[in-house]
């Protein structure tokens, strides 16, 4: 099979959805891979595809690089069947590997290809900077979320859409659009939300499970981060905070507890660009970026540090001590912001 599906969103061929649907339907077994520090879109999309596969009589497995899924999404079906990548047995060379919401070749792809160069990889994603690493690449940046893309694939293939699948897709949709507040929310997104509600989704149930189930440990972690917020710029438009490795142990928190924290910085009056630096292991810092419209794009700053993502929501991983990385990140932001100002 030759790689395909690398067109821009305005040229996205609907036939590619049929091709991807057909590939799934013709494969007796699937393994679904999701990215590190999985969010609601990754988990919701994986749960939806897992449920659809089981309904079709497929053998389905679900794998990722984190030891456990984030607690707010454990209400979704099949989350108890999730496998940590290091414990996963690559025992079926004929299996189809499906990568969801993953913009580049992470250790999952490298790991499976080292075992079988003939492995067929279906890449389903909506990130604009996706590297088209799959055998078949179904990538559409016009979609608000991978969940939206997966819904379109299921409709194109005339798959059964049950209330359980709809709830999974709605979880991906509502989280990746920031409860329909982010700029990736489109009329099509709202039409999809309406369709999912008509299939039986209870938005109150989903919302309470996702947003009203925070642990005391995560609250303690957030308290540490929020107490350190630094705001700068002519109008206080930039905000940054950070978490050290000790913060996680002292709060008895886990990396997933940072979910949503960078968005909180964006609620500070006047802030239009926010950054969260998290040190999970010594010598390595993960950075989350968010930006508003009419501001240097988050992805531009992330790419300058070797990362990427959506224009207004991006991330990077930088090697070094937290203090050094913080200085590097601030310098990169100020440089890219100056370039953005000069280009206007």
Phi and psi restraints in degrees (value plus and minus 20) as a CYANA .aco file:
   2 UNK   PHI    -112.5   -72.5
   2 UNK   PSI     125.7   165.7
   3 UNK   PHI     -79.4   -39.4
   3 UNK   PSI     123.1   163.1
   4 UNK   PHI    -171.6  -131.6
   4 UNK   PSI     155.4   195.4
   5 UNK   PHI      63.5   103.5
   5 UNK   PSI      11.6    51.6
   6 UNK   PHI    -123.8   -83.8
   6 UNK   PSI       4.8    44.8
   7 UNK   PHI    -104.7   -64.7
   7 UNK   PSI     139.5   179.5
   8 UNK   PHI     -92.6   -52.6
   8 UNK   PSI     146.0   186.0
   9 UNK   PHI     -82.0   -42.0
   9 UNK   PSI     -53.8   -13.8
  10 UNK   PHI     -89.6   -49.6
  10 UNK   PSI     -37.1     2.9
  11 UNK   PHI    -130.2   -90.2
  11 UNK   PSI     -11.3    28.7
  12 UNK   PHI     -79.5   -39.5
  12 UNK   PSI      99.6   139.6
  13 UNK   PHI    -102.9   -62.9
  13 UNK   PSI     104.7   144.7
  14 UNK   PHI     -81.8   -41.8
  14 UNK   PSI     -47.0    -7.0
  15 UNK   PHI     -80.8   -40.8
  15 UNK   PSI     -45.0    -5.0
  16 UNK   PHI     -86.8   -46.8
  16 UNK   PSI     -53.5   -13.5
  17 UNK   PHI     -83.4   -43.4
  17 UNK   PSI     -60.6   -20.6
  18 UNK   PHI     -85.9   -45.9
  18 UNK   PSI     -58.6   -18.6
  19 UNK   PHI     -83.3   -43.3
  19 UNK   PSI     -64.3   -24.3
  20 UNK   PHI     -86.4   -46.4
  20 UNK   PSI     -62.2   -22.2
  21 UNK   PHI     -81.9   -41.9
  21 UNK   PSI     -61.5   -21.5
  22 UNK   PHI     -85.4   -45.4
  22 UNK   PSI     -58.4   -18.4
  23 UNK   PHI     -81.9   -41.9
  23 UNK   PSI     -63.8   -23.8
  24 UNK   PHI     -83.9   -43.9
  24 UNK   PSI     -64.9   -24.9
  25 UNK   PHI     -87.1   -47.1
  25 UNK   PSI     -46.2    -6.2
  26 UNK   PHI    -110.4   -70.4
  26 UNK   PSI     -22.5    17.5
  27 UNK   PHI    -124.5   -84.5
  27 UNK   PSI     103.9   143.9
  28 UNK   PHI     -93.4   -53.4
  28 UNK   PSI     -40.2    -0.2
  29 UNK   PHI    -162.0  -122.0
  29 UNK   PSI     121.1   161.1
  30 UNK   PHI    -146.8  -106.8
  30 UNK   PSI     126.1   166.1
  31 UNK   PHI    -140.5  -100.5
  31 UNK   PSI     105.7   145.7
  32 UNK   PHI    -119.2   -79.2
  32 UNK   PSI     105.1   145.1
  33 UNK   PHI    -129.6   -89.6
  33 UNK   PSI     117.7   157.7
  34 UNK   PHI    -143.5  -103.5
  34 UNK   PSI     144.5   184.5
  35 UNK   PHI    -102.7   -62.7
  35 UNK   PSI     147.8   187.8
  36 UNK   PHI     -84.7   -44.7
  36 UNK   PSI     130.5   170.5
  37 UNK   PHI      32.2    72.2
  37 UNK   PSI      36.0    76.0
  38 UNK   PHI     -79.0   -39.0
  38 UNK   PSI     118.6   158.6
  39 UNK   PHI    -124.4   -84.4
  39 UNK   PSI    -194.8  -154.8
  40 UNK   PHI     -84.9   -44.9
  40 UNK   PSI     -50.8   -10.8
  41 UNK   PHI     -89.2   -49.2
  41 UNK   PSI     -65.1   -25.1
  42 UNK   PHI     -83.6   -43.6
  42 UNK   PSI     -67.8   -27.8
  43 UNK   PHI     -89.0   -49.0
  43 UNK   PSI     -65.0   -25.0
  44 UNK   PHI     -82.7   -42.7
  44 UNK   PSI     -62.5   -22.5
  45 UNK   PHI     -85.5   -45.5
  45 UNK   PSI     -62.9   -22.9
  46 UNK   PHI     -83.8   -43.8
  46 UNK   PSI     -62.6   -22.6
  47 UNK   PHI     -83.8   -43.8
  47 UNK   PSI     -59.0   -19.0
  48 UNK   PHI     -84.8   -44.8
  48 UNK   PSI     -65.6   -25.6
  49 UNK   PHI     -88.1   -48.1
  49 UNK   PSI     -57.4   -17.4
  50 UNK   PHI     -80.4   -40.4
  50 UNK   PSI     -68.3   -28.3
  51 UNK   PHI     -82.7   -42.7
  51 UNK   PSI     -61.5   -21.5
  52 UNK   PHI     -83.4   -43.4
  52 UNK   PSI     -60.8   -20.8
  53 UNK   PHI     -84.0   -44.0
  53 UNK   PSI     -63.2   -23.2
  54 UNK   PHI     -81.8   -41.8
  54 UNK   PSI     -59.7   -19.7
  55 UNK   PHI     -84.4   -44.4
  55 UNK   PSI     -48.0    -8.0
  56 UNK   PHI    -109.6   -69.6
  56 UNK   PSI     -17.1    22.9
  57 UNK   PHI      60.5   100.5
  57 UNK   PSI      -1.0    39.0
  58 UNK   PHI    -104.1   -64.1
  58 UNK   PSI     134.2   174.2
  59 UNK   PHI    -104.2   -64.2
  59 UNK   PSI     101.1   141.1
  60 UNK   PHI    -146.3  -106.3
  60 UNK   PSI     116.7   156.7
  61 UNK   PHI    -150.3  -110.3
  61 UNK   PSI     138.2   178.2
  62 UNK   PHI    -156.7  -116.7
  62 UNK   PSI     102.0   142.0
  63 UNK   PHI    -153.6  -113.6
  63 UNK   PSI     129.8   169.8
  64 UNK   PHI    -178.6  -138.6
  64 UNK   PSI     148.0   188.0
  65 UNK   PHI    -103.6   -63.6
  65 UNK   PSI     -24.0    16.0
  66 UNK   PHI    -117.2   -77.2
  66 UNK   PSI     128.1   168.1
  67 UNK   PHI     -88.4   -48.4
  67 UNK   PSI     -45.6    -5.6
  68 UNK   PHI    -168.8  -128.8
  68 UNK   PSI     136.4   176.4
  69 UNK   PHI    -101.8   -61.8
  69 UNK   PSI     134.5   174.5
  70 UNK   PHI     -80.1   -40.1
  70 UNK   PSI     116.8   156.8
  71 UNK   PHI     -76.0   -36.0
  71 UNK   PSI     -58.7   -18.7
  72 UNK   PHI     -81.5   -41.5
  72 UNK   PSI     -35.9     4.1
  73 UNK   PHI    -127.1   -87.1
  73 UNK   PSI     -11.9    28.1
  74 UNK   PHI     -94.5   -54.5
  74 UNK   PSI     -26.2    13.8
  75 UNK   PHI     -96.2   -56.2
  75 UNK   PSI     -33.8     6.2
  76 UNK   PHI     -96.0   -56.0
  76 UNK   PSI     133.8   173.8
  77 UNK   PHI     -87.5   -47.5
  77 UNK   PSI     127.4   167.4
  78 UNK   PHI      51.3    91.3
  78 UNK   PSI     -15.2    24.8
  79 UNK   PHI     -83.8   -43.8
  79 UNK   PSI     -45.1    -5.1
  80 UNK   PHI     -91.5   -51.5
  80 UNK   PSI     -32.6     7.4
  81 UNK   PHI    -117.4   -77.4
  81 UNK   PSI     -18.5    21.5
  82 UNK   PHI     -81.4   -41.4
  82 UNK   PSI     120.0   160.0
  83 UNK   PHI    -138.7   -98.7
  83 UNK   PSI     116.9   156.9
  84 UNK   PHI     -90.3   -50.3
  84 UNK   PSI     113.7   153.7
  85 UNK   PHI     -72.3   -32.3
  85 UNK   PSI     -62.3   -22.3
  86 UNK   PHI     -86.6   -46.6
  86 UNK   PSI     -38.9     1.1
  87 UNK   PHI    -121.5   -81.5
  87 UNK   PSI     -16.1    23.9
  88 UNK   PHI    -105.3   -65.3
  88 UNK   PSI     115.6   155.6
  89 UNK   PHI    -119.8   -79.8
  89 UNK   PSI      99.1   139.1
  90 UNK   PHI    -104.4   -64.4
  90 UNK   PSI      60.7   100.7
  91 UNK   PHI    -131.9   -91.9
  91 UNK   PSI     -10.3    29.7
  92 UNK   PHI    -155.3  -115.3
  92 UNK   PSI      73.7   113.7
  93 UNK   PHI     -85.9   -45.9
  93 UNK   PSI     -36.7     3.3
  94 UNK   PHI    -112.6   -72.6
  94 UNK   PSI     -20.1    19.9
  95 UNK   PHI     -90.7   -50.7
  95 UNK   PSI     126.4   166.4
  96 UNK   PHI    -108.7   -68.7
  96 UNK   PSI     110.2   150.2
  97 UNK   PHI    -121.9   -81.9
  97 UNK   PSI     103.5   143.5
  98 UNK   PHI    -134.0   -94.0
  98 UNK   PSI      98.8   138.8
  99 UNK   PHI    -123.5   -83.5
  99 UNK   PSI     104.9   144.9
 100 UNK   PHI    -132.0   -92.0
 100 UNK   PSI     110.1   150.1
 101 UNK   PHI      42.4    82.4
 101 UNK   PSI       7.8    47.8
 102 UNK   PHI    -137.5   -97.5
 102 UNK   PSI      94.5   134.5
 103 UNK   PHI    -100.2   -60.2
 103 UNK   PSI     -36.4     3.6
 104 UNK   PHI    -166.8  -126.8
 104 UNK   PSI     156.1   196.1
 105 UNK   PHI     -96.9   -56.9
 105 UNK   PSI      73.8   113.8
 106 UNK   PHI    -104.4   -64.4
 106 UNK   PSI    -191.3  -151.3
 107 UNK   PHI     -85.8   -45.8
 107 UNK   PSI     -40.6    -0.6
 108 UNK   PHI     -85.2   -45.2
 108 UNK   PSI     -68.1   -28.1
 109 UNK   PHI     -83.6   -43.6
 109 UNK   PSI     -67.4   -27.4
 110 UNK   PHI     -80.2   -40.2
 110 UNK   PSI     -60.1   -20.1
 111 UNK   PHI     -84.9   -44.9
 111 UNK   PSI     -64.7   -24.7
 112 UNK   PHI     -93.8   -53.8
 112 UNK   PSI     -53.8   -13.8
 113 UNK   PHI     -91.8   -51.8
 113 UNK   PSI     -44.2    -4.2
 114 UNK   PHI     -89.4   -49.4
 114 UNK   PSI     -40.1    -0.1
 115 UNK   PHI    -112.4   -72.4
 115 UNK   PSI     -52.1   -12.1
 116 UNK   PHI    -173.2  -133.2
 116 UNK   PSI      90.3   130.3
 117 UNK   PHI     -93.6   -53.6
 117 UNK   PSI     -32.8     7.2
 118 UNK   PHI    -112.5   -72.5
 118 UNK   PSI     -17.6    22.4
 119 UNK   PHI     -78.4   -38.4
 119 UNK   PSI     111.8   151.8
 120 UNK   PHI    -108.4   -68.4
 120 UNK   PSI     104.9   144.9
 121 UNK   PHI    -135.8   -95.8
 121 UNK   PSI     101.3   141.3
 122 UNK   PHI    -119.0   -79.0
 122 UNK   PSI     100.2   140.2
 123 UNK   PHI    -125.8   -85.8
 123 UNK   PSI      87.2   127.2
 124 UNK   PHI    -131.6   -91.6
 124 UNK   PSI      97.0   137.0
 125 UNK   PHI    -180.5  -140.5
 125 UNK   PSI     144.3   184.3
 126 UNK   PHI    -146.6  -106.6
 126 UNK   PSI     -11.9    28.1
 127 UNK   PHI     -97.4   -57.4
 127 UNK   PSI     113.6   153.6
 128 UNK   PHI     -84.9   -44.9
 128 UNK   PSI     -49.8    -9.8
 129 UNK   PHI    -113.9   -73.9
 129 UNK   PSI      -0.3    39.7
 130 UNK   PHI     -79.0   -39.0
 130 UNK   PSI     114.4   154.4
 131 UNK   PHI    -107.2   -67.2
 131 UNK   PSI     -15.1    24.9
 132 UNK   PHI      34.8    74.8
 132 UNK   PSI      34.8    74.8
 133 UNK   PHI    -107.3   -67.3
 133 UNK   PSI     -26.6    13.4
 134 UNK   PHI    -103.8   -63.8
 134 UNK   PSI     150.0   190.0
 135 UNK   PHI     -89.7   -49.7
 135 UNK   PSI     -61.9   -21.9
 136 UNK   PHI    -144.6  -104.6
 136 UNK   PSI     104.5   144.5
 137 UNK   PHI    -131.3   -91.3
 137 UNK   PSI      89.3   129.3
 138 UNK   PHI    -127.6   -87.6
 138 UNK   PSI      68.4   108.4
 139 UNK   PHI    -145.0  -105.0
 139 UNK   PSI     101.0   141.0
 140 UNK   PHI    -154.9  -114.9
 140 UNK   PSI      79.8   119.8
 141 UNK   PHI     -86.7   -46.7
 141 UNK   PSI     -31.1     8.9
 142 UNK   PHI     -95.2   -55.2
 142 UNK   PSI     -33.9     6.1
 143 UNK   PHI     -98.1   -58.1
 143 UNK   PSI     120.8   160.8
 144 UNK   PHI     -87.5   -47.5
 144 UNK   PSI     -43.4    -3.4
 145 UNK   PHI    -181.5  -141.5
 145 UNK   PSI     143.3   183.3
 146 UNK   PHI     -86.4   -46.4
 146 UNK   PSI     -51.0   -11.0
 147 UNK   PHI     -79.9   -39.9
 147 UNK   PSI     -60.2   -20.2
 148 UNK   PHI     -84.7   -44.7
 148 UNK   PSI     -62.2   -22.2
 149 UNK   PHI     -83.4   -43.4
 149 UNK   PSI     -62.4   -22.4
 150 UNK   PHI     -85.2   -45.2
 150 UNK   PSI     -58.0   -18.0
 151 UNK   PHI     -78.9   -38.9
 151 UNK   PSI     -65.3   -25.3
 152 UNK   PHI     -83.7   -43.7
 152 UNK   PSI     -58.0   -18.0
 153 UNK   PHI     -83.6   -43.6
 153 UNK   PSI     -64.2   -24.2
 154 UNK   PHI     -84.2   -44.2
 154 UNK   PSI     -59.9   -19.9
 155 UNK   PHI     -86.5   -46.5
 155 UNK   PSI     -61.4   -21.4
 156 UNK   PHI     -82.3   -42.3
 156 UNK   PSI     -56.5   -16.5
 157 UNK   PHI    -108.1   -68.1
 157 UNK   PSI     -16.9    23.1
 158 UNK   PHI      37.9    77.9
 158 UNK   PSI      21.7    61.7
 159 UNK   PHI     -99.7   -59.7
 159 UNK   PSI     134.4   174.4
 160 UNK   PHI     -89.2   -49.2
 160 UNK   PSI     111.2   151.2
 161 UNK   PHI    -132.5   -92.5
 161 UNK   PSI      79.7   119.7
 162 UNK   PHI    -108.4   -68.4
 162 UNK   PSI     145.0   185.0
 163 UNK   PHI     -76.1   -36.1
 163 UNK   PSI     -55.5   -15.5
 164 UNK   PHI     -86.4   -46.4
 164 UNK   PSI     -64.9   -24.9
 165 UNK   PHI     -84.2   -44.2
 165 UNK   PSI     -61.8   -21.8
 166 UNK   PHI     -79.9   -39.9
 166 UNK   PSI     -60.8   -20.8
 167 UNK   PHI     -84.3   -44.3
 167 UNK   PSI     -59.2   -19.2
 168 UNK   PHI     -83.0   -43.0
 168 UNK   PSI     -66.9   -26.9
 169 UNK   PHI     -84.9   -44.9
 169 UNK   PSI     -59.5   -19.5
 170 UNK   PHI     -82.9   -42.9
 170 UNK   PSI     -57.0   -17.0
 171 UNK   PHI     -80.2   -40.2
 171 UNK   PSI     -65.2   -25.2
 172 UNK   PHI     -83.6   -43.6
 172 UNK   PSI     -60.6   -20.6
 173 UNK   PHI     -85.9   -45.9
 173 UNK   PSI     -68.2   -28.2
 174 UNK   PHI     -90.6   -50.6
 174 UNK   PSI     -53.2   -13.2
 175 UNK   PHI     -96.9   -56.9
 175 UNK   PSI     -60.3   -20.3
 176 UNK   PHI     -97.3   -57.3
 176 UNK   PSI     -34.8     5.2
 177 UNK   PHI    -120.1   -80.1
 177 UNK   PSI     -14.7    25.3
 178 UNK   PHI      40.4    80.4
 178 UNK   PSI      27.6    67.6
 179 UNK   PHI      37.3    77.3
 179 UNK   PSI      21.0    61.0
 180 UNK   PHI      48.1    88.1
 180 UNK   PSI       6.7    46.7
 181 UNK   PHI    -124.9   -84.9
 181 UNK   PSI     -36.9     3.1
 182 UNK   PHI    -100.0   -60.0
 182 UNK   PSI     143.0   183.0
 183 UNK   PHI     -90.4   -50.4
 183 UNK   PSI     -31.0     9.0
 184 UNK   PHI    -101.6   -61.6
 184 UNK   PSI     -20.3    19.7
 185 UNK   PHI     -97.7   -57.7
 185 UNK   PSI     105.4   145.4
 186 UNK   PHI    -145.9  -105.9
 186 UNK   PSI     150.0   190.0
 187 UNK   PHI     -75.5   -35.5
 187 UNK   PSI     -57.0   -17.0
 188 UNK   PHI     -83.5   -43.5
 188 UNK   PSI     -56.1   -16.1
 189 UNK   PHI     -81.4   -41.4
 189 UNK   PSI     -64.7   -24.7
 190 UNK   PHI     -88.8   -48.8
 190 UNK   PSI     -55.3   -15.3
 191 UNK   PHI     -84.2   -44.2
 191 UNK   PSI     -59.5   -19.5
 192 UNK   PHI     -84.8   -44.8
 192 UNK   PSI     -63.2   -23.2
 193 UNK   PHI     -78.3   -38.3
 193 UNK   PSI     -63.4   -23.4
 194 UNK   PHI     -82.3   -42.3
 194 UNK   PSI     -61.0   -21.0
 195 UNK   PHI     -83.1   -43.1
 195 UNK   PSI     -61.7   -21.7
 196 UNK   PHI     -87.0   -47.0
 196 UNK   PSI     -57.9   -17.9
 197 UNK   PHI     -84.1   -44.1
 197 UNK   PSI     -58.0   -18.0
 198 UNK   PHI     -87.2   -47.2
 198 UNK   PSI     -40.4    -0.4
 199 UNK   PHI    -105.9   -65.9
 199 UNK   PSI     -21.1    18.9
 200 UNK   PHI      95.8   135.8
 200 UNK   PSI     -14.5    25.5
 201 UNK   PHI     -88.4   -48.4
 201 UNK   PSI     115.4   155.4
 202 UNK   PHI    -121.2   -81.2
 202 UNK   PSI      82.7   122.7
 203 UNK   PHI     -82.9   -42.9
 203 UNK   PSI     -49.3    -9.3
 204 UNK   PHI     -86.5   -46.5
 204 UNK   PSI     -62.7   -22.7
 205 UNK   PHI     -82.7   -42.7
 205 UNK   PSI     -68.0   -28.0
 206 UNK   PHI     -83.1   -43.1
 206 UNK   PSI     -66.1   -26.1
 207 UNK   PHI     -81.2   -41.2
 207 UNK   PSI     -62.6   -22.6
 208 UNK   PHI     -88.6   -48.6
 208 UNK   PSI     -57.3   -17.3
 209 UNK   PHI     -85.9   -45.9
 209 UNK   PSI     -58.8   -18.8
 210 UNK   PHI    -100.5   -60.5
 210 UNK   PSI     -67.4   -27.4
 211 UNK   PHI    -123.1   -83.1
 211 UNK   PSI     -28.7    11.3
 212 UNK   PHI    -143.9  -103.9
 212 UNK   PSI      18.5    58.5
 213 UNK   PHI    -154.2  -114.2
 213 UNK   PSI       7.7    47.7
 214 UNK   PHI     -92.8   -52.8
 214 UNK   PSI     119.2   159.2
 215 UNK   PHI    -101.2   -61.2
 215 UNK   PSI     140.7   180.7
 216 UNK   PHI     -82.5   -42.5
 216 UNK   PSI     -53.7   -13.7
 217 UNK   PHI     -82.9   -42.9
 217 UNK   PSI     -62.0   -22.0
 218 UNK   PHI     -87.6   -47.6
 218 UNK   PSI     -56.1   -16.1
 219 UNK   PHI     -84.7   -44.7
 219 UNK   PSI     -59.3   -19.3
 220 UNK   PHI     -84.9   -44.9
 220 UNK   PSI     -57.7   -17.7
 221 UNK   PHI     -86.0   -46.0
 221 UNK   PSI     -65.1   -25.1
 222 UNK   PHI     -80.7   -40.7
 222 UNK   PSI     -59.1   -19.1
 223 UNK   PHI     -79.0   -39.0
 223 UNK   PSI     -60.1   -20.1
 224 UNK   PHI     -84.6   -44.6
 224 UNK   PSI     -64.4   -24.4
 225 UNK   PHI     -87.6   -47.6
 225 UNK   PSI     -64.0   -24.0
 226 UNK   PHI     -87.6   -47.6
 226 UNK   PSI     -47.0    -7.0
 227 UNK   PHI     -92.2   -52.2
 227 UNK   PSI     -32.0     8.0
 228 UNK   PHI    -127.5   -87.5
 228 UNK   PSI     -17.3    22.7
 229 UNK   PHI     -74.0   -34.0
 229 UNK   PSI     111.1   151.1
 230 UNK   PHI    -136.8   -96.8
 230 UNK   PSI     111.9   151.9
 231 UNK   PHI    -139.6   -99.6
 231 UNK   PSI     115.3   155.3
 232 UNK   PHI    -170.0  -130.0
 232 UNK   PSI    -199.1  -159.1
 233 UNK   PHI      84.4   124.4
 233 UNK   PSI     141.7   181.7
 234 UNK   PHI     -73.9   -33.9
 234 UNK   PSI     -60.6   -20.6
 235 UNK   PHI    -135.0   -95.0
 235 UNK   PSI       2.3    42.3
 236 UNK   PHI      44.5    84.5
 236 UNK   PSI      20.9    60.9
 237 UNK   PHI    -109.4   -69.4
 237 UNK   PSI     -33.3     6.7
 238 UNK   PHI    -130.1   -90.1
 238 UNK   PSI     120.1   160.1
 239 UNK   PHI    -156.8  -116.8
 239 UNK   PSI     123.2   163.2
 240 UNK   PHI    -164.4  -124.4
 240 UNK   PSI     127.4   167.4
 241 UNK   PHI    -167.2  -127.2
 241 UNK   PSI     152.1   192.1
 242 UNK   PHI    -170.2  -130.2
 242 UNK   PSI     139.3   179.3
 243 UNK   PHI    -151.2  -111.2
 243 UNK   PSI     108.2   148.2
 244 UNK   PHI    -110.2   -70.2
 244 UNK   PSI     144.0   184.0
 245 UNK   PHI     -78.0   -38.0
 245 UNK   PSI     -57.8   -17.8
 246 UNK   PHI     -83.2   -43.2
 246 UNK   PSI     -50.6   -10.6
 247 UNK   PHI     -81.1   -41.1
 247 UNK   PSI     -58.6   -18.6
 248 UNK   PHI     -87.7   -47.7
 248 UNK   PSI     -62.2   -22.2
 249 UNK   PHI     -90.3   -50.3
 249 UNK   PSI     -60.0   -20.0
 250 UNK   PHI     -86.8   -46.8
 250 UNK   PSI     -55.6   -15.6
 251 UNK   PHI    -106.4   -66.4
 251 UNK   PSI     -27.0    13.0
 252 UNK   PHI      37.7    77.7
 252 UNK   PSI      21.0    61.0
 253 UNK   PHI    -126.9   -86.9
 253 UNK   PSI     148.5   188.5
 254 UNK   PHI    -143.9  -103.9
 254 UNK   PSI     143.6   183.6
 255 UNK   PHI     -72.5   -32.5
 255 UNK   PSI     -55.9   -15.9
 256 UNK   PHI     -82.7   -42.7
 256 UNK   PSI     -39.7     0.3
 257 UNK   PHI     -91.3   -51.3
 257 UNK   PSI     -28.7    11.3
 258 UNK   PHI    -102.9   -62.9
 258 UNK   PSI     -27.4    12.6
 259 UNK   PHI     -75.7   -35.7
 259 UNK   PSI     104.8   144.8
 260 UNK   PHI      69.2   109.2
 260 UNK   PSI     -29.5    10.5
 261 UNK   PHI     -86.8   -46.8
 261 UNK   PSI     -62.0   -22.0
 262 UNK   PHI     -84.9   -44.9
 262 UNK   PSI     -50.5   -10.5
 263 UNK   PHI     -84.8   -44.8
 263 UNK   PSI     -52.5   -12.5
 264 UNK   PHI     -82.3   -42.3
 264 UNK   PSI     -55.0   -15.0
 265 UNK   PHI     -84.0   -44.0
 265 UNK   PSI     -51.9   -11.9
 266 UNK   PHI     -91.5   -51.5
 266 UNK   PSI     -31.8     8.2
 267 UNK   PHI    -104.7   -64.7
 267 UNK   PSI     -27.6    12.4
 268 UNK   PHI     -89.7   -49.7
 268 UNK   PSI     111.5   151.5
 269 UNK   PHI     -75.9   -35.9
 269 UNK   PSI     107.5   147.5
 270 UNK   PHI      72.3   112.3
 270 UNK   PSI     -37.9     2.1
 271 UNK   PHI     -96.0   -56.0
 271 UNK   PSI     111.1   151.1
 272 UNK   PHI    -146.5  -106.5
 272 UNK   PSI     -26.7    13.3
 273 UNK   PHI    -165.4  -125.4
 273 UNK   PSI     103.5   143.5
 274 UNK   PHI    -146.7  -106.7
 274 UNK   PSI     128.7   168.7
 275 UNK   PHI    -157.4  -117.4
 275 UNK   PSI     117.6   157.6
 276 UNK   PHI    -141.8  -101.8
 276 UNK   PSI     103.6   143.6
 277 UNK   PHI    -126.5   -86.5
 277 UNK   PSI     107.3   147.3
 278 UNK   PHI    -147.1  -107.1
 278 UNK   PSI     105.2   145.2
 279 UNK   PHI    -123.2   -83.2
 279 UNK   PSI      81.2   121.2
 280 UNK   PHI    -107.1   -67.1
 280 UNK   PSI     -53.1   -13.1
 281 UNK   PHI    -153.9  -113.9
 281 UNK   PSI     136.5   176.5
 282 UNK   PHI     -80.8   -40.8
 282 UNK   PSI     118.8   158.8
 283 UNK   PHI      57.7    97.7
 283 UNK   PSI     -10.0    30.0
 284 UNK   PHI    -164.4  -124.4
 284 UNK   PSI     113.4   153.4
 285 UNK   PHI    -146.4  -106.4
 285 UNK   PSI     107.7   147.7
 286 UNK   PHI    -117.7   -77.7
 286 UNK   PSI     115.3   155.3
 287 UNK   PHI    -142.6  -102.6
 287 UNK   PSI     113.1   153.1
 288 UNK   PHI    -131.2   -91.2
 288 UNK   PSI     113.1   153.1
 289 UNK   PHI    -139.0   -99.0
 289 UNK   PSI     121.9   161.9
 290 UNK   PHI    -157.7  -117.7
 290 UNK   PSI     123.9   163.9
 291 UNK   PHI    -164.8  -124.8
 291 UNK   PSI     134.6   174.6
 292 UNK   PHI    -108.5   -68.5
 292 UNK   PSI     151.7   191.7
 293 UNK   PHI     -84.2   -44.2
 293 UNK   PSI     138.8   178.8
 294 UNK   PHI      36.9    76.9
 294 UNK   PSI      23.9    63.9
 295 UNK   PHI    -174.2  -134.2
 295 UNK   PSI     134.2   174.2
 296 UNK   PHI     -71.4   -31.4
 296 UNK   PSI     118.4   158.4
 297 UNK   PHI     -92.0   -52.0
 297 UNK   PSI     122.4   162.4
 298 UNK   PHI     -77.9   -37.9
 298 UNK   PSI     -60.2   -20.2
 299 UNK   PHI     -85.3   -45.3
 299 UNK   PSI     -52.1   -12.1
 300 UNK   PHI     -83.4   -43.4
 300 UNK   PSI     -64.8   -24.8
 301 UNK   PHI     -88.0   -48.0
 301 UNK   PSI     -61.2   -21.2
 302 UNK   PHI     -82.1   -42.1
 302 UNK   PSI     -62.2   -22.2
 303 UNK   PHI     -83.9   -43.9
 303 UNK   PSI     -53.7   -13.7
 304 UNK   PHI     -84.7   -44.7
 304 UNK   PSI     -35.5     4.5
 305 UNK   PHI    -132.7   -92.7
 305 UNK   PSI      -5.3    34.7
 306 UNK   PHI      67.4   107.4
 306 UNK   PSI     -10.0    30.0
 307 UNK   PHI    -128.3   -88.3
 307 UNK   PSI    -170.9  -130.9
 308 UNK   PHI     155.2   195.2
 308 UNK   PSI    -184.9  -144.9
 309 UNK   PHI     119.2   159.2
 309 UNK   PSI    -175.7  -135.7
 310 UNK   PHI     -97.5   -57.5
 310 UNK   PSI     139.1   179.1
 311 UNK   PHI     -73.3   -33.3
 311 UNK   PSI     -60.1   -20.1
 312 UNK   PHI    -128.3   -88.3
 312 UNK   PSI     -20.3    19.7
 313 UNK   PHI    -166.8  -126.8
 313 UNK   PSI      91.9   131.9
 314 UNK   PHI    -164.9  -124.9
 314 UNK   PSI     157.2   197.2
 315 UNK   PHI    -176.9  -136.9
 315 UNK   PSI     146.5   186.5
 316 UNK   PHI    -175.8  -135.8
 316 UNK   PSI     138.5   178.5
 317 UNK   PHI    -142.7  -102.7
 317 UNK   PSI     105.7   145.7
 318 UNK   PHI    -144.1  -104.1
 318 UNK   PSI     114.1   154.1
 319 UNK   PHI    -101.4   -61.4
 319 UNK   PSI     120.5   160.5
 320 UNK   PHI     118.5   158.5
 320 UNK   PSI     153.6   193.6
 321 UNK   PHI     -90.0   -50.0
 321 UNK   PSI     129.0   169.0
 322 UNK   PHI     -75.6   -35.6
 322 UNK   PSI     -65.1   -25.1
 323 UNK   PHI     -81.8   -41.8
 323 UNK   PSI     -61.2   -21.2
 324 UNK   PHI     -88.7   -48.7
 324 UNK   PSI     -61.7   -21.7
 325 UNK   PHI     -85.8   -45.8
 325 UNK   PSI     -59.0   -19.0
 326 UNK   PHI     -78.8   -38.8
 326 UNK   PSI     -65.2   -25.2
 327 UNK   PHI     -84.8   -44.8
 327 UNK   PSI     -59.7   -19.7
 328 UNK   PHI     -84.6   -44.6
 328 UNK   PSI     -61.9   -21.9
 329 UNK   PHI     -87.7   -47.7
 329 UNK   PSI     -63.4   -23.4
 330 UNK   PHI     -82.3   -42.3
 330 UNK   PSI     -60.5   -20.5
 331 UNK   PHI     -84.3   -44.3
 331 UNK   PSI     -62.6   -22.6
 332 UNK   PHI     -84.5   -44.5
 332 UNK   PSI     -61.9   -21.9
 333 UNK   PHI     -81.5   -41.5
 333 UNK   PSI     -67.5   -27.5
 334 UNK   PHI     -84.4   -44.4
 334 UNK   PSI     -57.0   -17.0
 335 UNK   PHI     -84.5   -44.5
 335 UNK   PSI     -70.0   -30.0
 336 UNK   PHI     -87.5   -47.5
 336 UNK   PSI     -54.1   -14.1
 337 UNK   PHI     -86.9   -46.9
 337 UNK   PSI     -60.7   -20.7
 338 UNK   PHI     -82.7   -42.7
 338 UNK   PSI     -60.1   -20.1
 339 UNK   PHI     -84.3   -44.3
 339 UNK   PSI     -59.8   -19.8
 340 UNK   PHI     -85.1   -45.1
 340 UNK   PSI     -62.5   -22.5
 341 UNK   PHI     -81.5   -41.5
 341 UNK   PSI     -64.3   -24.3
 342 UNK   PHI     -86.2   -46.2
 342 UNK   PSI     -47.4    -7.4
 343 UNK   PHI    -104.4   -64.4
 343 UNK   PSI     -28.9    11.1
